[in-house]
Amino acid sequence: MTASIEITIDAVDGPAAAAFWQAALGYERRSERGPYVVLGPPAGDPRPVVVIQHVDAVSPGKNSVHLDLRVDDIDAEVARLRALGATVEWMIDETADGGSRWTTMSDPQGALFCVCTARS
């Protein structure tokens, strides 16, 4: 299964972090929804999307920078990653609001990452 990769950065001051990374990377602001600001490279640039996630506080044990794997079939991808040794930490489903569904997992070494539904 092919996944698109996003780099997600947790920030206590989401707007300031988004402004910094947008300028630092020369990225465009693609969208904002709730606590998320999506930044992306100019058209044709192969660099990954960066998502700034506003958080009230950095969670203990959670990486402040982590990968999001965007996939079409989240259940199949979670099953595939579990077979490779990843474990499920928690699942969130916000599809009723037009949001996305995601599962937070940890790799065999304990690093957290998310498997999310593909962006439309």
CORKAZI-V280345 format. One record per helix or strand of 2 or more residues. SS is the DSSP state (A for helix, B for strand). FROM is the first residue (numbers start at 0). TO is the last residue. If there is no record, write none. Layout:
BEGIN
ss->(SS SS)
from->(FROM FROM)
to->(TO TO)
END
This chain:
BEGIN
ss->(B A B B B B A B A B B)
from->(3 13 27 35 48 64 73 86 94 100 111)
to->(10 24 32 39 53 70 82 92 96 105 116)
END
